[in-house]
Amino acid sequence: MIAIFAGFGLLIGILFGFFGMGGSFLVTPALLMLDYPAKVAVGSGLAFVFGTSVIGALRHRDHGQVDYKLAALMTVAMTAGIEGGKRVVLQLEELGSADIVISTAYVGLLALVGLFTLRDARCEGDECIELGLADRVQAVEVPPMVSLKCGATISLWIVLAIGGVIGVLSGFLGVGGGFLLMPAMMYGLGVPAGIAVGTDILQITISGAFGAFVYARAGAVALPVVGSLLAGSALGARIGAGASTLVDEGEIKGYFAVMLLAGGLAVAAKNLSAPLGIGVLNTVSMVLIFGAAIVVSAAVVIAAVYKLRHERGETSCRLATS
């Protein structure tokens, strides 16, 4: 199991460095499928988020893909929200309904955000999903206003509201909030994908630390699992961060959507296996979780290598011509 978790950590590290998500959106449902208690799955997911995000944050900082002001504001709002989400989980645990409620929420959110992002990745021109959403948000001038690295100016209250809502969901679902925060920054605030990824990772470092701390106090962190995952993700995060500077924004969104939809289908299959009496659905859910991580990680690396070779080829041609 340690070897399996270490390999899984490598794959998640690549996805984390590339998408700006701590990977707990895969770790938590995977632990639930392995029959870990809900609060342990949630707490371990947040602990993993903290450990792996430190590596990715440093890498994206080197590429100039971090908006420190936006990350600080989101961190403040999300930290407050996480505490509220944690209390809901512990209350559901006492009622004995935590597993089904958290799993159902996962399916709904992953499917919703995944379909939203997939449509945006496949659209062209004026039909893209932004549809002026970011422009309308930026047009709300309720002081004080905050200037972002991308050049946009946003009301402070809007930034805090978005961060607070995502924080509650983060504490409830045991995720760093990356799969929600990244699209919120891109579509709601108009932040470019590259900067959204780097800023997301920096914020995850802090909020993940807080989330891991509050769950560890409740004895809800499986240290052997977290340690194994982190051992593999250390290398993967550096690979993914480097790939994010080479792959086009549209491709980033497409891969992101595939991961979210695969995660949603996996959790849905797990939840339906017992009520329907179809044991093979448990196997299907595991294949979806691990298979999607393998396929998308490989696609990210291949796309980055292809782009790097293409750029080097063009450079060689220009040098030969001159």
N, C-alpha and C positions, 0 to 999 in steps of 0.2 A: 504493500500500500504506500510505503514511503517513496518508492521508486515511481509509482504511478502519479502520486501527487507532485513530485519534483518535475516529471515530464509535463504534467498539466500546467504547472507553474511557468515553465518555459514558454509554452504556447500562449498563456494568458499574458505573460510579460510582453511578448511581441504585440499582442492586441492592445494592451494597455498603453505602451509607448506610442502606438500608431493612432489610437482613437482618443486617448485621454481619459479612459475609464479604468478604474482600479481593478476590474476583473471580478469583483464580488457579485456582479450580476450573473456570472457563470458559477462562481465558487459556492455561493449560498444555495442555489437550487441543486447543485451537484451533491452537496452535503445532505440536503433534505432527501434526495433520492437514495443516499446511502444510509438513511434512517437515523441520522443525527437529530437530536431534539432541535426544535425550531430556534430556541434562543441561542443554542450553541452554534448552529449554522449561521445565524445572523451575526453573532459576536465574532466568530472566526473570520467571516467575510470582511468585516470592518478592520480587524487586526491585519489581515493580509493587505488590504487597501493601503493602510498606513506604511507598512514596510516597503512595498513595491513602488509606491508613489515618490518616495524620496529620490530614487535613482532616476526615474523619468523626468522629474522636475528639474534636476540639475542638467540633464541632457537637453531639454527644450530651452532652458535658459541660455545655453551656449548657442542655440540657433536663433535667439532673439524672438521667441514665440511666446512671451509671457507678458500679460498686462497686470502689473503688480497691484495697481489701485483697484481694479475690478475683482481680482482674486481676494484682496483683503475685505472688501465689502461683502462678497458672497460668503466668505468664511464666517464673518460675524453673524450674518442672518441664518446660515445653515446650522451653525453650532447651537443656536437657540432652538431651532426646529428639531434637531436630532434628539434632544432631551425629551421633547414631547412625544416623538415617535417611539422612543424606547419604552416609555411608560405604557403606551398602548399595547406594545408587544407583551410586556410582563403581565398586564391585566388579562389579555387573551390567553396567555399561558395558564393562568389560574383557572380560567373557564374551560380549558381543554380544547379551544378552537383555534389556536394560533397557527397550526400547520395549514389547515384548509384556507383560512383567511389570507395568510401571507402568500400562499401559492396562487390563489385566485387573483390577488392583486398583481402579482408578477405577470401572469398571463395577459391580463388586460393592459397593463402599462407597456410591456415589451411589444405586444402586438400593435398598440396604438402608435407608439413612437416609431416602431419599425416601418409600418406602412406609410406614415407621414414622411419619413426620411427617404424611403424607396421611391415614392412618387417624385420627390424633389430631385433625386439623383437621375431619374429618367426623363425629366422634363427639359424643355429647351426654351430659351428666350423669355418672352413676356408671360408664358404660361407657368413659369416656375412657382414653387410653393410659397416663396416669400410674399407674393401678391401685395407688396407694400406694407406687410405687417411691421417690419422693423421701422419703416418710415413713419407709420402711425404711432408707434411707441416713442420714437424720438421726437415726434411732434407734441407730445404731452409735456408741457413746460411748467412743472410744479417744482419750484425751488426747494432746496438747492439742487443745481444741476452738476453732473459729473462728466468730465471729458475723458473719453476712452482712448486707448492707444491707436485704435483704427481710425480715429478722427471724429467719431460720433459723439454727441452730447446727450446724456440720458438723465432723467430725474432720479435722484437718489432713492426716493421712495419706491419707484418701480423696481430698481435693482434689489433693494432689501426685501420687497414682497416676493419676488421670484425666488430669491435665496431661501427665504423662510419656508415657503411651500415645499421646495425641493428638500430642505433639511428635514422636515417632518416625514416625508416619504423615505428619505435616506435612513433615518433611525428606525422606521417601521419595517422596511424591507431588508435592512442590513446591507445596503449598498453605499458606495461613496457618493452617489448622486450623479456620476459621470454620464450615464446613459440618458439622464434627464437634463443635466446642466449644459452639456455640450450643444444639443439642439436648441435649448432655451437661449443660449448666447448667440448662436448662429441666426436663428429665425426671429427671435424676439428682440434682440439688441443689435443685430446686424454685424456681429463680429465675424471676421474671416475665419474659415475652418482651421487654418494653421495656428492662429493666435488663440482660438477657442480651445483647441487641444492643450496647448501649453499652459494656459491660464487655468483650465479645468484641473490639470494634474497638480499644479501648485496648491490650489484650493483643497483638493482631495487629501494632500499630505497633512493638512492641519485638521480638517473635519474628520478624516479617518482616524487620526490619533485620538481625538476626543471621543469618537464613537467606540473605539477599541477600549479606551480607559473605562468608560461607564459600564460596558458589558463585562470587562475583566473583573470589575468590582463585584459583579453579580455572579462570578464563577462561570461565565458563559463563553470562554475562549478555549479551543482545543489547541494547545501549543504545539504538539507534534505535527498536526496537520498544517498549521500556519508556517512552522519552520520549514517543512518540506516544500511547500508551495513557494516560499521566498527564495529557497536555494535555487530553484529553477528559473524564477522570474528575474533574477538579477541580470542575467545575460540577455534574456528576451526583451526587457524594457529598453535596453540600449539599442538593440536591433530595430525595434519598432519606432523609436523616436527618430532614428536616422532615416528610416523609410518614409516617414511623414513629410520630410522636406523634399522628397523626390516625386511622390505620387500626386496626380492632379486632384483638386478638391472634389470633383464629381465622383472619382473613384473612391475617395475616402468615405463619402456619404453612402455609396452603394455597398461597400463592404460592411459598413456600420449597420445598415438596415438588415443585411443578411444575418449578422450575428444576433441582433435583437429578435428577429422572427424565429430563428432556430431555437433560441432560449425559451421563447414563449411556447412553441410547439412541444418542447421537451417537458416543461412543467405541466402542460395540459395533458400530455400522454401519461405522465406519472399519476396525476390526480384521477384519471378515468380508469386506470388499470384495476383498482380494487372494486369500485361500484359496478363495473361491467364484467368483472371476473375474467379479464383478459390479461394474463400474466406477461405476455409478450410485449405489452405496451411499456413495461418497465425497461425492457431491453431497448426498445425504440427510443425511449427518453434518454438513456445513457449514450446511445449512438449519436443522437442529435447533438447533445452537449459536447461530447468529445470530438465527434466528427466535424462539427462546424468550426470548432477551435482549430483543428488540424488543417482543414481546407482553407479557411480564411487566412490563417497565419502563413501558409505556404503561398497563397495568392499574393499577399502583401509583399513578401520577400521577393518573389519572382517579378512582380511589377516594378519594385524598386531597383532590382538588378538590371532589368531591361531598360529602364529609364536612364540609369547611370551609364550603361554601355552606349546607349544612343547619344547621350550628351558628350561622352568621350569621343565617339566616332565623329560627331560634327566638329568638335574641337580639332581633331587630327586632320580633317579635311580642310578646315580653314587655314591651319598652319602649313599644310602641303601646298595650298593654292597661293598663299602669300610668299 
